[in-house]
Amino acid sequence: AISTCDELLFETIDGNAERVAELIELAHDAYTSVLKYNDENSLSCVLTMAYFTAPGYYNIVREMPAGKGFADFAFIPRSNAGFRPAMIVELKYNQSAETAIKQIKEKKYPDTVRQYTGKILLVGISYDKKTKVHICIIEKAEN
């Protein structure tokens, strides 16, 4: 489980959105009750478990006040983060990952973490209740 968490973090940093979606889907299946599987809060809890090893390199803030709203997750690099960029993660339930990325940009979430790092990744993760498919989009923030 720990190596999977490490893999998820590295795949996110590397921009491998397809693999990130696969690993989130595996975590969603493993860590969520069948009774509470289908909502954004469950997906948020899954991310907390899936990125279990990330706090070794990041301060992770859930529902971080950012720009014109609240970012679902902000990964702020610690001093030992090395090459790891800051990341803003937005979750969507029964909406597209494109909608998540659009929200990050429109609400200017990256502005809040610019002081911590040069490179910022925008990560949109969606879950569709009907198809039970997770989709991920990863982009670099524009400076």
C-alpha positions as CSV (number, residue, x, y, z in Angstrom):
1,A,0.0,0.0,0.0
2,I,2.8,2.4,0.8
3,S,4.6,1.8,-2.5
4,T,1.3,2.5,-4.3
5,C,1.0,5.8,-2.4
6,D,4.5,6.7,-3.5
7,E,3.7,5.6,-7.1
8,L,0.6,7.8,-7.1
9,L,2.6,10.9,-5.9
10,F,5.3,10.3,-8.5
11,E,2.8,9.7,-11.3
12,T,1.0,12.9,-10.4
13,I,4.3,14.9,-10.5
14,D,5.2,13.2,-13.8
15,G,1.8,14.2,-15.3
16,N,0.7,10.7,-16.0
17,A,-3.0,11.5,-15.7
18,E,-4.2,8.1,-16.9
19,R,-2.2,6.2,-14.3
20,V,-3.3,8.6,-11.6
21,A,-6.9,7.9,-12.5
22,E,-6.3,4.2,-12.3
23,L,-4.6,4.4,-8.9
24,I,-7.3,6.7,-7.5
25,E,-9.9,4.2,-8.8
26,L,-8.1,1.3,-7.0
27,A,-8.0,3.4,-3.8
28,H,-11.6,4.3,-4.1
29,D,-12.5,0.7,-4.4
30,A,-10.3,-0.3,-1.5
31,Y,-11.0,2.5,1.1
32,T,-14.6,3.4,0.6
33,S,-17.7,1.8,2.0
34,V,-20.2,0.6,-0.6
35,L,-22.9,2.7,1.3
36,K,-20.9,5.9,0.9
37,Y,-19.0,5.4,-2.3
38,N,-20.8,7.8,-4.6
39,D,-20.1,11.4,-3.4
40,E,-17.4,14.0,-3.5
41,N,-16.7,13.6,0.3
42,S,-15.9,9.9,-0.2
43,L,-13.5,10.9,-3.1
44,S,-11.9,13.5,-0.8
45,C,-11.3,10.9,1.9
46,V,-9.9,8.5,-0.7
47,L,-7.4,11.1,-1.8
48,T,-6.3,11.5,1.8
49,M,-5.6,7.8,2.0
50,A,-4.2,7.5,-1.5
51,Y,-1.6,10.3,-1.0
52,F,-0.7,8.8,2.4
53,T,3.0,9.3,2.0
54,A,2.8,12.8,0.5
55,P,3.0,14.6,4.0
56,G,6.6,13.5,4.0
57,Y,7.2,16.2,1.4
58,Y,4.1,18.4,1.6
59,N,1.9,20.3,3.9
60,I,-1.5,19.3,2.7
61,V,-4.4,21.6,3.2
62,R,-8.0,20.5,2.6
63,E,-10.5,23.1,1.6
64,M,-7.7,25.8,1.5
65,P,-9.0,29.3,1.1
66,A,-7.6,30.2,-2.3
67,G,-8.3,33.0,-4.8
68,K,-12.0,33.3,-5.1
69,G,-13.0,30.1,-3.3
70,F,-11.6,27.0,-1.6
71,A,-9.3,24.5,-3.3
72,D,-10.2,20.9,-2.4
73,F,-6.5,20.2,-1.7
74,A,-3.4,22.2,-1.8
75,F,-0.1,20.4,-1.6
76,I,2.5,22.9,-0.4
77,P,6.1,21.7,-0.7
78,R,8.1,21.4,2.5
79,S,11.8,22.4,2.7
80,N,12.8,18.8,1.9
81,A,10.5,18.5,-1.1
82,G,13.4,18.8,-3.6
83,F,12.0,18.7,-7.2
84,R,8.4,18.3,-6.1
85,P,6.1,21.1,-7.3
86,A,3.2,22.6,-5.5
87,M,-0.1,21.0,-6.5
88,I,-3.7,22.2,-6.5
89,V,-6.2,19.4,-6.7
90,E,-9.9,19.9,-7.4
91,L,-12.4,17.0,-7.3
92,K,-15.6,16.7,-9.2
93,Y,-18.4,14.2,-8.8
94,N,-20.6,13.6,-11.8
95,Q,-18.9,16.5,-13.5
96,S,-15.8,16.5,-15.8
97,A,-12.2,16.8,-14.9
98,E,-12.1,19.6,-17.4
99,T,-14.6,21.4,-15.2
100,A,-12.3,21.0,-12.2
101,I,-9.3,22.5,-14.1
102,K,-11.5,25.3,-15.3
103,Q,-12.6,26.1,-11.7
104,I,-8.9,26.1,-10.5
105,K,-8.0,28.6,-13.2
106,E,-11.1,30.8,-13.0
107,K,-11.0,31.1,-9.2
108,K,-7.2,31.7,-9.3
109,Y,-6.4,29.0,-6.8
110,P,-2.7,28.8,-7.8
111,D,-2.1,32.4,-6.7
112,T,-2.2,31.2,-3.1
113,V,0.7,28.8,-3.4
114,R,3.0,30.8,-5.8
115,Q,5.1,32.1,-2.9
116,Y,6.0,28.5,-1.9
117,T,7.3,27.3,-5.3
118,G,8.1,28.0,-8.9
119,K,6.3,25.1,-10.5
120,I,2.6,24.4,-9.7
121,L,0.5,21.5,-11.0
122,L,-3.2,21.8,-11.5
123,V,-4.9,18.4,-11.0
124,G,-8.6,17.8,-11.8
125,I,-10.0,14.5,-10.8
126,S,-13.6,13.4,-11.6
127,Y,-15.7,10.5,-10.7
128,D,-18.8,9.5,-12.7
129,K,-21.4,7.6,-10.7
130,K,-23.1,5.9,-13.7
131,T,-19.9,4.6,-15.4
132,K,-17.9,4.4,-12.1
133,V,-15.0,5.8,-14.0
134,H,-12.3,8.2,-12.6
135,I,-10.8,10.7,-15.0
136,C,-7.7,12.9,-14.2
137,I,-6.2,15.9,-16.0
138,I,-2.9,17.3,-15.0
139,E,-1.6,20.7,-16.3
140,K,1.2,23.0,-15.4
141,A,0.1,26.4,-14.1
142,E,0.9,29.4,-16.2
143,N,3.2,32.0,-14.6
